[in-house]
Amino acid sequence: MTYSSPKSNVWRIHVGIIGFLAVVKLLIQFAGNRNYRFHRDELLHLSVSDHLDWGFM
């Protein structure tokens, strides 16, 4: 016999709602950021990481 307390059911409902909202937010972010490209600072860090040296930054 398994017993499920009301607190665990409420917890599962809340986690489900939060998870659903997080997925919706992620999908909205992906839909809105289709034209995102690397910024020049990001490209600088990628370039500098190819030849590390003491105090490269």
Summary of the structure (lengths in Angstrom):
residues: 57
radius of gyration: 22.4
end to end distance: 63.0
largest distance: 64.5
contacts: 84
relative contact order: 0.07
helix: 63%
strand: 0%
